[in-house]
Amino acid sequence: MAHSPAEERAMRRALELALRGPRSRNPQVGAVILSASGDVLAEGWHRGAGTAHAEVDALSQLPEDGARGATAIVTLEPCNHTGRTGPCAEALIRAGVARVVYALDDPGEISGGGAARLRAAGVDVVSGVLRDEALALIEPWLTAARLGRPHVTVKWAQSLDGRAAAADGTSKWITGPQARADVHARRAQADAIVVGTGTVLADDPALTARDGDALYAEQPVPVVIGARETPSGAALRSHPHEPLFYDTHDLEFVLADLWDHGLHRVFVEGGPTLASAFVAAGCADRLLAYVAPVILGGPRVALTDVGVPSIAQARRLRVTERIALGDDTLYVAEQRDVPQHPDAGPEELGSAIASTEGVR
């Protein structure tokens, strides 16, 4: 069933609203209620565990019967279960909504099935509107729910010939200001930023997310991995969040502990050794390679050993974006040998996500 231009515009707005919600073990979801003529009646988003879901939040802005005959636009299929809140599908039916348009099917074993419940009640249902955009929004949540650990983004900057620094170790700056601004914006979307002690000792990074000279409102928690001592005067010790230190190279342990701390989106910026370790361990869910049009030569490569002994065992990537940032290019990629959520069946995802349903 086709959707209208007004419904697509409302879906884009719902995706914007979803970003207002907290990043947690729950997905970020937004909703818009449209009148039969396409006018916006109400907006809502999920504000955290135990609070009203996006659809119910939007409905609460309207008087009784204010949504009768209206269309609900939602970024994720309305849920069909009772957890800490009631089923959104039933709330929409009780409100008299005539049509529901959503972007992405809920893969939850318990929470899924809302669309079928709505159709059984005589509500028109359209799915898949701006599905790719919605998937990009909640993919970290899907990964974390499936694996029981944080979603990990590994970032590095390199020259055209694959070097992270010149022969003398200098690396400031390989990329230009637009690329650096992009990195800071992505840091602000992460729960934690991870480096090794080598990076701390060599560069003394602040590990903050900055918009020009100002700090973003949301700051990632600084995380340092390695056995060497971080100096008491290190810049990261003045970070708005208390740093976490791990005297271990057991990445599975680190990620499990970060998960237990409620940190579900991890941004790795720790130099070639740490970046390579995450890739080699199969813990890099997303790769960001900022490539500058310069040639450096020398031994200081952007990645070292990632466990590839031959070309036949190369880690094949799926490039999802190529973004021009001034003279630089950002490549966003995922490993092809890691199951991708669009192709995963509801049973595979649902059984993993079921353990998080009670949080919602």
C-alpha positions as CSV (number, residue, x, y, z in Angstrom):
1,M,0.0,0.0,0.0
2,A,1.4,3.4,-1.0
3,H,2.1,6.2,1.4
4,S,1.5,9.9,0.8
5,P,4.1,12.7,0.6
6,A,2.6,14.1,3.8
7,E,3.2,10.8,5.5
8,E,6.8,10.6,4.3
9,R,7.4,14.2,5.6
10,A,5.9,13.2,8.9
11,M,8.2,10.1,9.1
12,R,11.2,12.3,8.6
13,R,10.0,14.4,11.5
14,A,9.4,11.3,13.6
15,L,13.0,10.3,13.0
16,E,14.1,13.7,14.2
17,L,11.9,13.3,17.3
18,A,13.4,9.9,18.0
19,L,16.8,11.4,18.5
20,R,15.5,13.4,21.5
21,G,15.1,10.2,23.4
22,P,17.9,8.8,25.6
23,R,20.4,6.2,24.2
24,S,19.8,3.1,26.3
25,R,18.9,-0.5,26.1
26,N,15.7,0.7,24.5
27,P,15.4,1.9,20.9
28,Q,15.0,5.6,20.1
29,V,11.5,5.9,18.6
30,G,9.5,8.9,17.4
31,A,5.9,9.4,16.4
32,V,3.7,12.0,14.7
33,I,-0.2,12.0,14.6
34,L,-1.7,13.4,11.4
35,S,-5.3,14.5,10.7
36,A,-7.2,13.0,7.8
37,S,-6.2,16.1,5.8
38,G,-2.5,15.6,6.6
39,D,-2.1,18.3,9.3
40,V,0.1,17.5,12.3
41,L,-2.0,17.0,15.4
42,A,0.6,15.8,17.9
43,E,4.2,14.6,18.2
44,G,5.9,12.3,20.7
45,W,9.0,10.2,21.4
46,H,10.1,7.6,23.9
47,R,11.8,9.4,26.8
48,G,13.3,6.4,28.6
49,A,12.7,3.0,30.3
50,G,9.3,2.8,32.0
51,T,7.9,6.0,30.3
52,A,5.2,6.1,27.6
53,H,6.3,4.9,24.2
54,A,6.4,7.3,21.4
55,E,2.9,6.6,20.1
56,V,1.3,6.9,23.5
57,D,3.3,10.0,24.2
58,A,1.9,11.6,21.1
59,L,-1.6,10.5,21.9
60,S,-1.4,12.0,25.3
61,Q,-1.1,15.5,23.7
62,L,-4.6,15.2,22.3
63,P,-8.0,15.4,24.0
64,E,-10.2,12.4,24.2
65,D,-11.2,11.2,20.7
66,G,-8.7,13.7,19.3
67,A,-7.0,11.0,17.3
68,R,-10.2,9.3,16.0
69,G,-9.8,8.8,12.2
70,A,-6.2,10.0,12.3
71,T,-3.0,8.5,11.0
72,A,-0.1,7.5,13.3
73,I,3.4,7.8,11.9
74,V,5.9,5.8,13.9
75,T,9.6,4.9,13.3
76,L,9.2,1.4,14.7
77,E,6.3,-1.0,14.5
78,P,3.9,-0.4,17.5
79,C,4.6,-3.0,20.2
80,N,2.3,-5.8,21.0
81,H,3.2,-6.7,24.6
82,T,2.8,-5.5,28.1
83,G,6.0,-4.8,29.9
84,R,6.5,-1.7,32.1
85,T,4.0,-0.1,29.8
86,G,1.0,-1.4,27.9
87,P,0.9,-2.5,24.2
88,C,1.0,0.5,21.9
89,A,-1.0,-1.3,19.2
90,E,-3.9,-1.6,21.6
91,A,-3.6,2.1,22.6
92,L,-3.8,3.1,19.0
93,I,-6.9,0.9,18.5
94,R,-8.6,2.4,21.5
95,A,-7.8,5.9,20.3
96,G,-9.7,5.2,17.1
97,V,-6.7,5.7,14.8
98,A,-7.7,4.7,11.2
99,R,-4.2,4.2,9.8
100,V,-0.7,3.5,11.0
101,V,2.4,4.0,8.9
102,Y,5.8,2.8,10.3
103,A,9.3,2.4,9.1
104,L,10.8,-0.7,10.6
105,D,9.3,-4.0,11.8
106,D,9.9,-4.7,15.5
107,P,12.0,-7.9,15.5
108,G,11.2,-8.6,19.2
109,E,10.0,-12.1,19.9
110,I,7.6,-10.7,22.6
111,S,7.1,-7.1,21.4
112,G,6.6,-7.8,17.7
113,G,3.2,-8.5,16.0
114,G,1.7,-5.1,16.5
115,A,0.9,-4.6,12.8
116,A,-1.1,-7.9,12.7
117,R,-3.0,-6.8,15.8
118,L,-3.8,-3.4,14.2
119,R,-5.0,-5.0,11.0
120,A,-7.2,-7.5,12.8
121,A,-8.9,-4.5,14.4
122,G,-9.6,-2.9,11.0
123,V,-6.7,-0.4,11.0
124,D,-4.9,0.3,7.7
125,V,-1.2,-0.5,8.1
126,V,1.7,0.5,5.9
127,S,5.3,-0.6,6.7
128,G,8.8,0.2,5.3
129,V,8.5,3.9,4.9
130,L,12.1,5.3,5.2
131,R,13.1,1.9,6.5
132,D,16.8,2.5,5.8
133,E,16.9,5.7,7.7
134,A,15.1,4.1,10.6
135,L,17.5,1.1,10.6
136,A,20.5,3.4,10.7
137,L,19.0,5.2,13.7
138,I,18.5,2.0,15.8
139,E,21.1,-0.3,14.4
140,P,23.4,0.2,17.4
141,W,20.5,-0.9,19.6
142,L,19.9,-4.0,17.4
143,T,23.5,-4.9,17.6
144,A,23.7,-4.5,21.3
145,A,20.5,-6.5,21.9
146,R,21.7,-9.3,19.6
147,L,25.2,-9.6,21.0
148,G,24.7,-8.5,24.6
149,R,27.5,-6.0,24.4
150,P,27.9,-2.4,23.2
151,H,27.8,-1.5,19.5
152,V,31.4,-0.7,18.6
153,T,32.6,1.9,16.0
154,V,36.3,1.9,15.2
155,K,37.7,5.1,13.7
156,W,41.0,6.1,12.3
157,A,42.5,8.8,10.0
158,Q,45.0,7.9,7.4
159,S,46.9,9.2,4.4
160,L,46.2,8.0,0.9
161,D,48.9,5.4,1.3
162,G,47.5,4.0,4.5
163,R,49.7,5.8,7.1
164,A,48.4,7.1,10.4
165,A,51.5,9.3,11.1
166,A,54.7,10.4,9.5
167,A,58.0,8.5,10.0
168,D,58.8,10.8,13.0
169,G,55.5,10.0,14.7
170,T,53.8,13.3,14.0
171,S,50.1,13.0,12.9
172,K,48.5,16.4,13.7
173,W,46.8,17.0,11.4
174,I,46.4,14.4,8.6
175,T,42.8,15.4,7.9
176,G,41.3,18.8,7.5
177,P,38.8,20.7,9.8
178,Q,35.7,19.4,8.2
179,A,36.7,15.8,8.9
180,R,37.7,16.7,12.5
181,A,34.4,18.3,13.1
182,D,32.6,15.2,11.8
183,V,34.6,13.1,14.2
184,H,33.5,15.3,17.2
185,A,29.9,15.1,16.1
186,R,30.1,11.3,16.1
187,R,31.8,11.3,19.4
188,A,28.9,13.2,20.8
189,Q,26.6,10.4,19.7
190,A,28.6,7.7,21.6
191,D,28.3,6.7,25.2
192,A,32.0,6.0,25.6
193,I,35.2,6.9,23.7
194,V,38.0,4.3,24.0
195,V,41.8,4.8,23.6
196,G,44.9,2.9,24.7
197,T,47.5,4.1,27.1
198,G,49.9,4.6,24.2
199,T,47.6,7.3,22.8
200,V,47.2,8.9,26.2
201,L,50.9,9.1,26.8
202,A,51.8,10.3,23.3
203,D,49.0,12.8,22.6
204,D,47.4,13.6,26.0
205,P,43.9,13.8,24.4
206,A,41.0,15.4,26.3
207,L,38.5,12.8,24.8
208,T,35.7,15.3,24.7
209,A,33.2,16.0,21.9
210,R,33.5,19.6,20.8
211,D,31.6,21.9,18.6
212,G,34.3,24.4,17.7
213,D,35.5,25.6,21.1
214,A,32.4,24.6,23.0
215,L,31.6,21.2,24.4
216,Y,28.6,19.3,23.1
217,A,25.8,18.8,25.7
218,E,26.3,15.0,25.5
219,Q,29.8,13.8,26.3
220,P,31.1,10.2,25.9
221,V,32.7,8.6,29.0
222,P,36.5,8.4,28.5
223,V,37.8,4.8,28.6
224,V,41.5,3.8,28.7
225,I,42.8,0.3,28.0
226,G,46.3,-0.8,28.9
227,A,48.8,-1.5,31.7
228,R,50.7,1.7,31.7
229,E,49.8,4.4,34.3
230,T,47.8,7.4,33.1
231,P,49.5,10.6,34.6
232,S,47.6,12.4,37.3
233,G,47.8,15.6,35.2
234,A,46.4,14.0,32.0
235,A,43.9,16.1,30.1
236,L,41.2,13.3,30.2
237,R,41.2,13.5,34.0
238,S,39.5,16.8,33.7
239,H,36.8,15.3,31.5
240,P,33.1,16.0,32.5
241,H,32.8,12.2,33.2
242,E,35.0,10.1,35.5
243,P,37.3,8.0,33.3
244,L,37.2,4.3,33.3
245,F,40.5,2.4,33.3
246,Y,41.1,-1.2,32.3
247,D,44.5,-2.8,33.0
248,T,43.8,-5.6,30.6
249,H,43.8,-6.4,26.8
250,D,40.7,-8.7,27.2
251,L,38.3,-6.8,24.9
252,E,35.4,-9.1,25.7
253,F,35.8,-8.3,29.4
254,V,36.0,-4.6,28.7
255,L,32.9,-4.6,26.5
256,A,31.0,-6.6,29.0
257,D,31.8,-4.2,31.8
258,L,30.9,-1.2,29.7
259,W,27.6,-2.9,29.0
260,D,27.1,-3.3,32.7
261,H,27.8,0.4,33.2
262,G,25.0,1.1,30.8
263,L,27.3,2.2,27.9
264,H,26.0,0.8,24.7
265,R,27.6,2.8,21.9
266,V,31.4,2.7,22.0
267,F,33.7,4.9,19.8
268,V,37.2,3.5,19.5
269,E,39.9,6.1,18.7
270,G,42.9,4.4,20.2
271,G,45.5,4.4,17.5
272,P,46.7,1.5,15.2
273,T,47.3,-1.1,17.9
274,L,43.9,-0.8,19.7
275,A,42.0,-0.3,16.4
276,S,43.6,-3.4,15.0
277,A,42.8,-5.4,18.2
278,F,39.1,-4.6,17.9
279,V,39.0,-5.5,14.2
280,A,41.0,-8.8,14.8
281,A,38.7,-9.8,17.7
282,G,35.6,-9.3,15.4
283,C,34.3,-6.6,17.7
284,A,34.2,-3.8,15.2
285,D,30.6,-3.3,14.1
286,R,31.2,-0.2,12.1
287,L,34.5,1.2,10.6
288,L,35.2,4.8,9.9
289,A,38.2,5.5,7.8
290,Y,39.0,9.2,7.2
291,V,41.3,9.3,4.2
292,A,43.3,12.4,3.4
293,P,44.9,13.1,-0.1
294,V,48.4,13.1,1.2
295,I,51.3,10.6,1.0
296,L,53.5,9.9,4.0
297,G,55.3,6.6,3.5
298,G,57.2,5.1,6.3
299,P,56.3,2.3,8.8
300,R,53.5,4.0,10.8
301,V,50.5,2.2,9.2
302,A,46.9,2.9,10.2
303,L,46.2,-0.7,11.0
304,T,48.6,-3.5,12.0
305,D,47.9,-7.2,12.3
306,V,44.2,-7.9,12.1
307,G,44.5,-11.7,11.8
308,V,44.6,-12.0,8.0
309,P,47.3,-14.4,6.9
310,S,46.3,-14.5,3.2
311,I,44.2,-12.7,0.6
312,A,41.7,-15.5,0.7
313,Q,41.0,-14.7,4.3
314,A,40.7,-10.9,3.8
315,R,38.0,-9.2,5.8
316,R,35.6,-8.1,3.2
317,L,33.8,-4.9,3.9
318,R,30.4,-3.5,2.9
319,V,30.8,0.2,2.3
320,T,27.6,1.9,3.4
321,E,28.6,5.6,2.9
322,R,31.2,7.7,1.1
323,I,31.2,11.2,2.4
324,A,33.2,14.1,1.1
325,L,34.5,16.3,3.9
326,G,36.5,19.1,2.3
327,D,39.5,17.5,0.6
328,D,39.1,14.3,2.7
329,T,36.8,11.3,2.2
330,L,35.1,9.3,4.9
331,Y,34.4,5.7,4.3
332,V,31.8,4.1,6.5
333,A,31.9,0.3,6.3
334,E,30.8,-2.9,8.0
335,Q,32.3,-6.3,7.8
336,R,30.5,-8.6,5.4
337,D,31.0,-11.7,7.5
338,V,29.0,-10.2,10.4
339,P,25.3,-10.9,10.0
340,Q,23.5,-7.8,8.8
341,H,20.2,-6.9,10.5
342,P,18.2,-6.4,7.3
343,D,18.8,-10.0,6.4
344,A,18.4,-11.5,9.8
345,G,15.1,-13.3,10.5
346,P,12.8,-12.3,13.3
347,E,13.6,-15.5,15.2
348,E,17.4,-14.7,15.2
349,L,16.9,-11.2,16.4
350,G,13.8,-11.8,18.5
351,S,15.4,-14.4,20.8
352,A,18.3,-12.0,21.5
353,I,16.1,-9.0,22.0
354,A,13.6,-10.7,24.2
355,S,16.0,-10.3,27.1
356,T,15.7,-6.5,26.9
357,E,11.9,-6.3,26.6
358,G,11.3,-5.9,30.3
359,V,13.3,-2.7,30.2
360,R,10.8,-1.1,27.9
